[in-house]
Amino acid sequence: MEAAGVATTDGPISADELKQRAFAPLKFIVEGLIPTGLTILAGAPKARKSWLALDIALSVARGVACLDERKNRCAKGAVLYLALEDSQRRLQHRIEQMLGAGPAWPANLFFETEWPRMDADTVPRLRQWIEGTPEARLIIIDVFQKIRAGHGPQAGYARDYDDLTALQKLARERDIGILLIHHLRKSGGDPFERMTGSAGFQGASDTLIVLDKGRGGTRLLARGRDIDEVESELAFDNLAKRWRLAQPSPATSAHPERDRIKVLLAESPSPLSAKEVEDATGQGADAVRQLLKSMVDNGEIVRVARGRYSLRTETSAWRGAGDHSNHNDHNAHEERLATERDCAEREEFERQAMNAPEPEDTSAAAETMRFLHDAFEQTLSRMSAVHRSGGAAS
């Protein structure tokens, strides 16, 4: 006999027979996160785990994704939600916040606000709902403590293990998912070890999910027998009242000053001078000049005539030695180098003029002005000679 998703035999099965046996593919309630079987979702008080549980219920009932639309798709099916800490009024208010009052709410999502304990007739009643509901797919029990067996001959681990094993067996027999909402202690070590109660919760479950809330945010941690281990950063959307995968923060650049200059040059319609870069970025003159020189040396930007800079592009890159597509490349390159040397000299004269001390008398000032004027005229003459000779001057 073989039930849905569960193979049974009347005796031992050999490895060879097991190799030949064909099993139906594993079904997921929430793809990549909650397979069929028994799953425990635990979180600290006020961690909004019930909001996540309700979102999962609505997503399965409507056949849409939750958490991450790319990875956590949900096949459509009927859902029974035991909201044992809520009232119908509160449930209505929450769904209105999540879906709004306009569109029709799913008719295949059912709620109960009271349910017997495990040592009463919990499992028979759950089985009755499954058998009487077409396409039954998920049962959510929020919270498990409300149906946990009362005091009896067994206590602690043995009682928890028996209760959870009974639910696990039902889920496997009917090939559905049962999701238990459980509490997590606020502090401790391993988040999975902080589940309240005995170790029976971990021993008898197929999948464990933890909403781990810390100072840096909330993580969703999951591990189980049939899933890859999951660790995702979550963010709660207060408008939609849903947990969503947190968007990663943009990587911090290792060279923010260089990046600012690149953006500035890319957005400028014409090459910029060092002074214009200094004014736009707010950096000091010496720092800007050193940074521009380093970026030119590294090939990040190019220096054009009259001490101006532009972003390096394919057309501004110097061709390799084997590229003879332009016979004037060598002369143009030499001309550019000569121009850059002259621009550097001119900038040095300008810098000396800006940093020169105030002269003590008018004759000294006049001498300084004559010196600078002559130097400037020499620079212009050399630049003109370069252009006339086609790059022959050095």
TAQUIPE-V188020 format. One record per residue. N is the residue number from 1. D_CENTER is the distance of its C-alpha to the mean C-alpha in Angstrom with 1 decimal. Layout:
N_D_CENTER ; N_D_CENTER
//
This chain:
1_46.1 ; 2_42.4 ; 3_40.4 ; 4_37.2 ; 5_34.7 ; 6_37.1 ; 7_39.8 ; 8_43.0 ; 9_46.1 ; 10_49.5 ; 11_49.4 ; 12_47.5 ; 13_45.7 ; 14_46.1 ; 15_43.3 ; 16_44.9 ; 17_44.9 ; 18_41.3 ; 19_40.4 ; 20_42.2 ; 21_40.8 ; 22_38.3 ; 23_35.6 ; 24_33.7 ; 25_30.0 ; 26_27.7 ; 27_26.6 ; 28_23.3 ; 29_23.2 ; 30_19.4 ; 31_18.4 ; 32_16.8 ; 33_17.1 ; 34_20.6 ; 35_23.6 ; 36_27.1 ; 37_28.8 ; 38_28.3 ; 39_24.9 ; 40_24.6 ; 41_21.9 ; 42_22.5 ; 43_21.5 ; 44_23.3 ; 45_25.5 ; 46_23.9 ; 47_20.4 ; 48_20.4 ; 49_20.6 ; 50_23.2 ; 51_21.0 ; 52_18.7 ; 53_21.9 ; 54_23.3 ; 55_20.3 ; 56_20.6 ; 57_24.3 ; 58_24.1 ; 59_21.6 ; 60_24.0 ; 61_27.0 ; 62_25.8 ; 63_24.2 ; 64_20.8 ; 65_17.2 ; 66_15.5 ; 67_12.0 ; 68_10.4 ; 69_13.0 ; 70_12.5 ; 71_13.0 ; 72_14.8 ; 73_17.9 ; 74_21.0 ; 75_24.6 ; 76_26.9 ; 77_29.4 ; 78_31.3 ; 79_29.9 ; 80_32.0 ; 81_30.4 ; 82_32.5 ; 83_31.5 ; 84_33.9 ; 85_32.9 ; 86_32.8 ; 87_35.5 ; 88_35.7 ; 89_35.6 ; 90_32.2 ; 91_30.7 ; 92_32.0 ; 93_30.5 ; 94_27.0 ; 95_27.1 ; 96_28.4 ; 97_25.5 ; 98_23.1 ; 99_25.2 ; 100_27.8 ; 101_31.5 ; 102_31.9 ; 103_30.8 ; 104_32.5 ; 105_30.8 ; 106_30.6 ; 107_34.1 ; 108_32.9 ; 109_31.1 ; 110_33.7 ; 111_33.8 ; 112_36.1 ; 113_36.4 ; 114_38.9 ; 115_39.3 ; 116_41.7 ; 117_40.8 ; 118_40.3 ; 119_43.9 ; 120_45.2 ; 121_44.2 ; 122_40.4 ; 123_40.0 ; 124_43.0 ; 125_41.7 ; 126_38.2 ; 127_40.0 ; 128_42.1 ; 129_39.2 ; 130_37.6 ; 131_41.0 ; 132_41.7 ; 133_38.4 ; 134_37.7 ; 135_34.3 ; 136_33.4 ; 137_29.9 ; 138_28.5 ; 139_30.0 ; 140_28.1 ; 141_30.1 ; 142_29.0 ; 143_30.0 ; 144_31.7 ; 145_33.8 ; 146_35.8 ; 147_37.1 ; 148_37.3 ; 149_40.9 ; 150_43.3 ; 151_45.5 ; 152_47.5 ; 153_49.0 ; 154_45.5 ; 155_43.0 ; 156_39.8 ; 157_38.2 ; 158_40.8 ; 159_40.5 ; 160_36.7 ; 161_36.7 ; 162_39.4 ; 163_37.6 ; 164_34.3 ; 165_36.1 ; 166_38.0 ; 167_34.8 ; 168_33.3 ; 169_36.5 ; 170_36.5 ; 171_33.0 ; 172_33.9 ; 173_37.3 ; 174_36.0 ; 175_32.8 ; 176_30.6 ; 177_27.9 ; 178_28.7 ; 179_26.1 ; 180_27.4 ; 181_25.8 ; 182_26.8 ; 183_26.7 ; 184_25.1 ; 185_26.8 ; 186_25.2 ; 187_25.7 ; 188_26.3 ; 189_24.8 ; 190_22.9 ; 191_21.2 ; 192_22.9 ; 193_26.2 ; 194_26.0 ; 195_26.8 ; 196_30.1 ; 197_33.1 ; 198_34.2 ; 199_32.6 ; 200_33.7 ; 201_30.4 ; 202_28.6 ; 203_31.6 ; 204_32.2 ; 205_28.8 ; 206_27.0 ; 207_23.4 ; 208_22.1 ; 209_19.0 ; 210_18.4 ; 211_16.7 ; 212_16.6 ; 213_16.7 ; 214_17.1 ; 215_17.5 ; 216_13.9 ; 217_12.6 ; 218_12.6 ; 219_11.6 ; 220_12.6 ; 221_14.7 ; 222_16.9 ; 223_19.7 ; 224_22.7 ; 225_25.5 ; 226_24.1 ; 227_20.3 ; 228_18.1 ; 229_16.7 ; 230_13.4 ; 231_11.1 ; 232_8.0 ; 233_7.0 ; 234_8.7 ; 235_10.2 ; 236_13.7 ; 237_14.9 ; 238_18.4 ; 239_19.8 ; 240_18.9 ; 241_19.3 ; 242_16.5 ; 243_13.5 ; 244_10.3 ; 245_6.8 ; 246_5.3 ; 247_4.0 ; 248_3.2 ; 249_6.9 ; 250_9.2 ; 251_11.0 ; 252_14.3 ; 253_17.2 ; 254_20.0 ; 255_22.6 ; 256_21.8 ; 257_25.6 ; 258_25.9 ; 259_23.0 ; 260_24.6 ; 261_27.9 ; 262_26.5 ; 263_25.0 ; 264_28.4 ; 265_30.4 ; 266_28.4 ; 267_29.0 ; 268_32.6 ; 269_35.2 ; 270_37.4 ; 271_37.3 ; 272_37.0 ; 273_39.2 ; 274_38.2 ; 275_39.5 ; 276_37.3 ; 277_34.2 ; 278_35.3 ; 279_35.9 ; 280_32.5 ; 281_30.4 ; 282_32.6 ; 283_33.0 ; 284_36.4 ; 285_38.8 ; 286_39.1 ; 287_35.4 ; 288_34.8 ; 289_37.7 ; 290_36.6 ; 291_33.0 ; 292_34.4 ; 293_36.8 ; 294_34.1 ; 295_31.9 ; 296_35.0 ; 297_35.9 ; 298_32.5 ; 299_32.7 ; 300_29.8 ; 301_32.3 ; 302_35.9 ; 303_38.9 ; 304_41.3 ; 305_44.8 ; 306_45.7 ; 307_42.9 ; 308_40.0 ; 309_36.6 ; 310_34.3 ; 311_31.1 ; 312_31.9 ; 313_31.9 ; 314_33.4 ; 315_36.7 ; 316_36.9 ; 317_36.4 ; 318_39.7 ; 319_40.7 ; 320_41.4 ; 321_45.0 ; 322_45.5 ; 323_44.6 ; 324_47.9 ; 325_46.8 ; 326_48.1 ; 327_51.5 ; 328_51.1 ; 329_47.8 ; 330_49.7 ; 331_51.6 ; 332_48.6 ; 333_46.7 ; 334_49.7 ; 335_50.1 ; 336_46.5 ; 337_46.9 ; 338_50.1 ; 339_48.7 ; 340_45.8 ; 341_48.4 ; 342_50.4 ; 343_47.5 ; 344_46.6 ; 345_50.2 ; 346_50.3 ; 347_47.1 ; 348_48.8 ; 349_51.9 ; 350_49.9 ; 351_48.1 ; 352_51.5 ; 353_52.9 ; 354_50.2 ; 355_50.5 ; 356_54.3 ; 357_56.2 ; 358_58.4 ; 359_61.9 ; 360_64.8 ; 361_67.2 ; 362_67.3 ; 363_68.8 ; 364_65.9 ; 365_63.5 ; 366_65.4 ; 367_65.4 ; 368_61.6 ; 369_61.2 ; 370_63.6 ; 371_61.7 ; 372_58.3 ; 373_59.9 ; 374_61.6 ; 375_58.3 ; 376_56.5 ; 377_59.4 ; 378_59.2 ; 379_55.5 ; 380_56.1 ; 381_59.1 ; 382_57.1 ; 383_54.3 ; 384_57.0 ; 385_58.6 ; 386_55.4 ; 387_55.0 ; 388_58.7 ; 389_58.8 ; 390_55.6 ; 391_54.0 ; 392_57.1 ; 393_57.2 ; 394_55.4
//
